[in-house]
C-alpha cells in the first residue's frame, strides 16, 4: 500500500480524492486547520515542518490553492499576489521540497484549473496562476530524478460548487468532484509525467 500525502483534504475535490485513493492507499490528510497534519501553502515554513513530520511518501497530491476573483479595472497588485503566493508558489514550494521526500518512482500531482485555457470575466489572476502551474509541471517533468513524476489536474467548475460559482461561469457545464478525482488516480497510479489532465464535461 502506497503512502499518499493529500494537501487540501477537507475541500470538495480533496474529499473526493480521499474517497478514491483511500480505498487502495494509506492517505495522510493535510489542511490549513484540519486533517492529520496542518500546513498552509502560503507559509513555506509550514510545508517544511510538514515533511519533517511525515517523512518519506510515495505520492504528493495537492487539491488546494487560493486565488483572487475580481474586476481587472479594480484589481490591486496585492490582490493579484494572493494567487501567486498561495496557489502558484505554494504548490511550487510543495514540489521543490517534496521531491526530496518522495520514494523512487514517486509522483507529485498539482491542481490548476480550466481558466488556464478558458478565461472568464473577473478571472485574470486565476488564469495567470493556473497557466503558470501548468508550465511549471511540463518543465519540471524533464528534470526530476529517480523516476519521479509530476502532473497537474485541471478541472472545470464543479457540480458541488455551482451554488457559489455559477455566476462566474456562464454556460460552463460542471462536473462532479468524483470525475476530478479520477484524474488524480491516473496521475498517482499511472506512468505518465509532465501531463495536464483536463477534466471537462
N, C-alpha and C positions, 0 to 999 in steps of 0.2 A: 504493500500500500504506500503510495507516494505521499509526501508531506507538502501540503499546499498552503501558502500564506496568502490570505484573502484580505485585501485592503478595501474598506467601504462595505463591509459585510452586512451592515444593517440597512443599507439603501435598497431601492426597488430591484435594481439589477443584481446587487450583491446578494440579496436573499435568494434570487432565482439561481445564481451561480452556485451558492452554497448548497441548495437543494439538489442541483445536478451533480456537482463534483463530490459532494459529501457521501454519495452512495458508493463511491469507489475509492475515495482518498481520505486521508487524515487532514481535515481543513482547520487551519488556525485562523480564527476570526479577529479582525482588527478594525477599530472605528475611532472616530475622534473622541467619543465619550462612552462607547460601548464595546462589546466583544471581549475575547480572552485577553487581548492586549490593546492599549490605546496609542495612537500616533496621529500626527497631523501633517499632511503633505506640505503645508506651508511652513512647517518648522523642521528644517533638516536635522536638528539635534534629536528630535523625537524619533526620526527614522533610524538614525544611528543607534539609539538606545533600543529600538525595537529589534533590530537584527542582532544586537549583542545579547538580548534576552532569549531570542528564538533559536539562534544558531543556524545550522545547515538545513536547507529545504530543497525540494525538487522542483517547485514551481512558485512563482510570484505572480499574483493576479491583482490588478487594480480595477475597481469599478467606481472610483471616486475622483472628484475634482470640481472645484467651483469656478464659474466664470460670471462676468457681469453682463446682464442684458439691459440695453437702454439705447435711446436715440443717439446716433453718431454726433449730431449737432450739439448735444448737451454733454457728451461723454468727456470725462477728465482723464488725464494720464493715470491718476491714482485708481480710478475705476477700471481702466484697461489693465492696470498692473495686477488686479486681483486674479485674473485668469492666468497671467504669465507666471505669477509666483506660486499659485496653488496647483491648477490642473497641469500646466506645462512643466515648470521647473520642479514641482513636487514629484511628478511621475518620472522625469529625467533623473532626479536625485535617487528615486526609488530604484531605477535600473542601474545607475552607476554604483551605488552601494550594494545593491542586491546581487550583482554578478559575482561578488566575492563570496557570497554565502550560498550560492547555488551548487548543488552536486553536478558532476559531469553529466552533460546531456540535458540539463535542466532548462526551464523556459521562463520567460517574462511575458506577460500579456498586459498591455496598457489599454486605456479607453480614449477614443477620440469622439467622433460623432458625425452625423450626416451633414452638419453645417460646414464641414471642411470642403464639400463639393457642391452643396445646395444652400447658398446664403439666404438669410431672411432679414427682414427689417429688424432693427434693434439687436442684431446678432454679429456685428463686426468683430467684436472681441472673441466670441466663441469660434467664428470661422478661422480667424488667425491662429488661435491656440490649437484647435483641432488639426489644422493643416500642418502646423509645426510638429505636433506629436507624430503624425504620420511620416513626415520627413525624417524625423529622428529615428524612428523604428526601421525604416528601409536602409538608412545609413549604418545604424548600429549593428544590424544583422550581419554585415560583411566583415565586422571586426571582432565579434565575440569569440573567445577561445573555447576550447574543451567541449565542442559540440553544443554549446549553449545556443538557445534560440530566442528570438524576440518577435512578437507580433502585436498588432493593435486590433481592437474590435470597434467598429464604427456603426452604432445603432441609430436608426431613425427615432422619432418620438415614440414613447412607449404608451401602450393602451392604458396602463395603470396611471399614467401621468397626464392624461388628456384633460382632466379636470382643472389642472393648473396651467398647462402649456398650450392648450388648443388655440387660444387667440394668437399665439406667436407662430403657429404652424398651419396657416390656412391651406386646405387642400391636400395636406400630407396624410397618407394612410398609416396609422400607427401599427406597431407590432407588440405582442405580449413580451414581457421580460424573459419568459422561458425561451423565446426564439433567440434573444441575445445570448442567453446562457449557453445555447448550443454552439455558438461561435467561440465562446471561451473554452468549451470542451474540445473543439477542433484544435485550438491553439495549444492547450495543455497536453492533450493525449495524441495529437498528430505529430507530423515530422517536418512541417513547413516552417520557414523563418523569413522575416522581412515582409510579411504579408499584412494587408489591411483587410480584415473580414468585414464586409459591408452588410449590415442586417437591415434590409429594406422590405417593404411589403411586396 
